[in-house]
Amino acid sequence: MNKFVPLLLAPALVLSACNDQDDQVEDRIETQAEQSARASGDAPVALGLTERQLLDADILASDGTELGDVEAVTKDADGNATELLIEVENSNPDRYVTTPIDGLTVTTRGNDTDLSSDMTMDDIGALPDASLQ
């Protein structure tokens, strides 16, 4: 066997391990978000929406451009949503940021309930990466 083959395979193995870790974190976040939404039930947690509705929402710029998808909801001690974990649209690898609920408005597009923001994709890009634990 060529002595360089292991050196060529090493980066692929590292990338594979990173992707597996990222997938595990994403799966954990999704599972926790679904459990929290079930526990919240039909009670509105922000903007007149339930946690489930927030999790199903996209974040849109004022011109309708999709900025990202809501992945998780942070709530205060009273069960009110305070901020959203967003997966930034078209990020590769996936990038996550948080944004406060304040300043978002409910937008209905057909059967979809989404959230509109005054932010642009540049504004989202300038936000720090969310800490995914």
RODO-2510 file (C-alpha; in nm, 4 decimals, decimal comma):
residues 133
     n   res          X          Y          Z
     1     m     0,0000     0,0000     0,0000
     2     n     0,1227     0,3451    -0,0830
     3     k     0,2500     0,5264     0,2291
     4     f     0,0646     0,8436     0,1242
     5     v    -0,2819     0,6894     0,1222
     6     p    -0,3311     0,7290     0,5007
     7     l    -0,2295     1,0940     0,4720
     8     l    -0,4838     1,1468     0,1981
     9     l    -0,7601     0,9765     0,3960
    10     a    -0,6944     1,1642     0,7216
    11     p    -0,8702     1,4886     0,6187
    12     a    -1,1752     1,2924     0,5038
    13     l    -1,1908     1,1110     0,8365
    14     v    -1,1619     1,4379     1,0300
    15     l    -1,4374     1,5959     0,8191
    16     s    -1,6553     1,2896     0,8668
    17     a    -1,6067     1,3036     1,2443
    18     c    -1,6918     1,6764     1,2470
    19     n    -2,0051     1,6155     1,0386
    20     d    -2,1116     1,3367     1,2761
    21     q    -2,0652     1,5691     1,5748
    22     d    -2,2561     1,8486     1,4007
    23     d    -2,5379     1,6072     1,3149
    24     q    -2,5538     1,4894     1,6767
    25     v    -2,5759     1,8487     1,8039
    26     e    -2,8460     1,9328     1,5476
    27     d    -3,0426     1,6194     1,6389
    28     r    -3,0173     1,7040     2,0104
    29     i    -3,1357     2,0618     1,9528
    30     e    -3,4285     1,9401     1,7423
    31     t    -3,5286     1,6785     1,9998
    32     q    -3,5129     1,9290     2,2871
    33     a    -3,7120     2,1853     2,0874
    34     e    -3,9834     1,9304     2,0069
    35     q    -4,0046     1,8212     2,3723
    36     s    -4,0319     2,1829     2,4876
    37     a    -4,3042     2,2549     2,2301
    38     r    -4,5031     1,9511     2,3442
    39     a    -4,4736     2,0632     2,7058
    40     s    -4,5895     2,4169     2,6141
    41     g    -4,8929     2,2795     2,4347
    42     d    -5,1371     2,5310     2,2900
    43     a    -5,0323     2,8212     2,5111
    44     p    -4,9034     3,1233     2,3183
    45     v    -4,5407     3,1989     2,4118
    46     a    -4,4794     3,5088     2,1937
    47     l    -4,6511     3,7209     1,9297
    48     g    -4,9727     3,5246     1,9875
    49     l    -4,8044     3,2073     1,8599
    50     t    -4,7401     2,8746     2,0275
    51     e    -4,3905     2,7352     2,0550
    52     r    -4,4759     2,4822     1,7825
    53     q    -4,5811     2,7642     1,5488
    54     l    -4,2577     2,9507     1,6187
    55     l    -4,0553     2,6363     1,5439
    56     d    -4,2353     2,5996     1,2102
    57     a    -4,1653     2,9615     1,1128
    58     d    -3,9104     3,1057     0,8747
    59     i    -3,7469     3,4402     0,9470
    60     l    -3,7998     3,6810     0,6566
    61     a    -3,6425     4,0136     0,5679
    62     s    -3,8802     4,3010     0,5006
    63     d    -3,8487     4,2306     0,1257
    64     g    -3,9561     3,8675     0,1783
    65     t    -3,6062     3,7168     0,1475
    66     e    -3,5709     3,4136     0,3721
    67     l    -3,3039     3,4761     0,6364
    68     g    -3,3289     3,1448     0,8193
    69     d    -3,5341     2,8820     0,9961
    70     v    -3,6305     2,8800     1,3627
    71     e    -3,4658     2,5795     1,5292
    72     a    -3,5302     2,6447     1,9002
    73     v    -3,7041     2,8876     2,1332
    74     t    -3,5524     3,0286     2,4530
    75     k    -3,8104     3,1052     2,7210
    76     d    -3,7992     3,2930     3,0494
    77     a    -3,9121     3,1553     3,3858
    78     d    -4,2738     3,2484     3,3056
    79     g    -4,2704     3,0464     2,9804
    80     n    -4,2588     3,3489     2,7504
    81     a    -4,0289     3,3279     2,4477
    82     t    -3,7384     3,5717     2,4670
    83     e    -3,5172     3,4722     2,1738
    84     l    -3,4944     3,2327     1,8815
    85     l    -3,2147     3,0077     1,7622
    86     i    -3,1994     3,0461     1,3847
    87     e    -3,0250     2,8323     1,1264
    88     v    -2,8970     3,0879     0,8753
    89     e    -3,0321     3,0337     0,5248
    90     n    -2,7876     2,8843     0,2724
    91     s    -2,5025     2,8581     0,5229
    92     n    -2,2539     2,5806     0,4598
    93     p    -2,1598     2,4467     0,7002
    94     d    -2,4789     2,5204     0,8915
    95     r    -2,4501     2,8379     1,0955
    96     y    -2,6670     2,9267     1,3932
    97     v    -2,7381     3,2647     1,5503
    98     t    -2,9818     3,3894     1,8100
    99     t    -3,2135     3,6851     1,7766
   100     p    -3,4551     3,8407     2,0256
   101     i    -3,8291     3,8096     1,9743
   102     d    -3,8598     4,1877     2,0082
   103     g    -3,8808     4,3471     1,6660
   104     l    -4,0282     4,0429     1,4907
   105     t    -4,3778     4,0499     1,3451
   106     v    -4,6065     3,7704     1,2323
   107     t    -4,6459     3,7312     0,8556
   108     t    -4,8879     3,4920     0,6885
   109     r    -4,8046     3,3539     0,3438
   110     g    -5,0761     3,1186     0,2284
   111     n    -5,0974     2,8507     0,4991
   112     d    -4,7542     2,9408     0,6412
   113     t    -4,7043     3,1552     0,9466
   114     d    -4,3616     3,3180     0,9396
   115     l    -4,1831     3,6003     1,1169
   116     s    -4,0702     3,9230     0,9520
   117     s    -3,7709     4,1214     1,0645
   118     d    -3,6073     4,4528     0,9803
   119     m    -3,2776     4,2608     0,9579
   120     t    -3,1044     4,1882     0,6298
   121     m    -2,8826     3,8925     0,5423
   122     d    -2,5842     4,1194     0,6156
   123     d    -2,7269     4,1891     0,9622
   124     i    -2,7719     3,8153     1,0230
   125     g    -2,4173     3,7537     0,8990
   126     a    -2,2831     4,0075     1,1483
   127     l    -2,4422     3,8298     1,4467
   128     p    -2,2107     3,6115     1,6546
   129     d    -2,2401     3,2369     1,6198
   130     a    -2,4764     3,0850     1,8739
   131     s    -2,3293     2,8636     2,1408
   132     l    -2,4626     2,5144     2,0742
   133     q    -2,4207     2,3017     2,3828
***
